[in-house]
Structure formats: C-alpha cells, structure tokens
Amino acid sequence: MTAHHRLTVAQYEAARRAATRPSRALEPLPSNIKGAAKQSVLAALVARGYAVKCYLPGHVEYVLTDAGLALFLSTGVAEGPPTAGVQPLIIAPNSADLPVARR
C-alpha cells in the first residue's frame, strides 16, 4: 500500500526542528507560526501520523513519532541509522512542487 503525504513549508519546518530535539517536542514552533496556523500545523502532523498528542497533567504536548523522525534520518538532521525503505523528505518553495513520499 502506498501513502502520499505532502507537507507544507510550515509543517516541514516544525517537524525538522522537533527531529533535532532530544525530547522530539514540536513546541516551541517557529515564531512565524501562530494562532490558527499553529493548530493547523499540529493537527496535520498528527493526522498524518508524524506526531502524537500527549495529554500530561496540566497541559498537552505534541511529540514527533518514529515515523516523523524517520523522514529526517537519512538527511542528517537527526542522529541514528537510516531506516530501510524510508525516503528523505525534500522541501520545495512551492508546495505543488513537492515530491510524493511513499511508504
């Protein structure tokens, strides 16, 4: 089965930053992502399985999943061995120009 997922520039940047953190926490997001855009980015990453919403006492935290981290393993952003069959995600200025990721 092949799944096609395209990430926007904001979704890519949020996931890329989370991949570099030991906790894999998506927040804080880049400063240009605020308000409704913030919720949209987080919801899209959760819907695609690249992040998970964790309910902790007193707050909610969004954390990158193994699938989300695997997007960056072969590009050198996060440490660890590349996962077999995982293609790196490539960012393009126009979201219509993004290649289709296959799983």
N, C-alpha and C positions, 0 to 999 in steps of 0.2 A: 504494500500500500504506500502511495506517495502522498505526502502532505506538502502543500505550497504555502509558505509563510513569507510575507514581506513586512519588513519593519520600517517605520518612518525614521527620519533622522533623530527625532527626539527619543523614540523607543530604543534605537540602537545606542545612542549616547548614554542613556540611563543604564542599560544592560552592560555596556562596556565598563562604565565606572564601577558598577557592582561587582563585576568579574575581577577587578583589581583589589577589592577589599577582602580581608580575611573572613569577615562575617557574612559576605555576599549581600549585605543590606542594600536595597535600591535607594534608600533615602540617606543622605540628602540628594535630591535630584539636582541637575544643573540649574543655575539661577534663572535661566530664561524659561523654565517650565514651571508655571504657576497656575493656581486656581483649577478651573475645569480641565485644562490641558494636563495637569498633573494627574488628576483622577483618570483621565482618558488613557494616558500612557501606562499607568499602573494596571488598569483593568485590561488593556490589550495584552500586556505581557502575561498576566495571569490566565487570560482566556486561551492564549497560545501554548501554555504550559511552560513558559520560560521563567516564570516567577510563581511564588505561592504567598498567600495572605496568611500571616500567623497572628492569632489572637493571643496577646500576652496580657497579664494583669495591668489594667490601666491604659493600654494603648494597642494599636495594631501596627504590625511591621510587615513589610514586603521584602521577601528574600529570593534571590536568584536560585533556581533549581539546577540540578545536574545538567538537564537539557539546555538551559540557558547558558550555563558555564561552558558547555561543550562547543557552543558557537565560537568561542574565542580561544580555545585550547591550541589550535593549530596556527593561530596568528601571533602567538607570543604575548598576548595581553595578560593571560592568567598562566600560572605555573601548573605543570602537570603534563603527563604524556597525552598525545593526541588520541582521541577515541576513533576506532576503526569505523569508516563509513561516514564520518562527520565532515562536512564541507565548511570552510570558514565563511562567515557572513561578510559580504562586501558592501560598503556604503557608497551610494552614488548621490550627486547633488539633487537629482530629481527622483522621487520615489518610483516613478514609472520605469526608470532605467535599472532598477534593482534586479539582480538575477533571482531566480526562484530557488529557494532552499529545498532540498529533497532529503527525506528521512527514510 
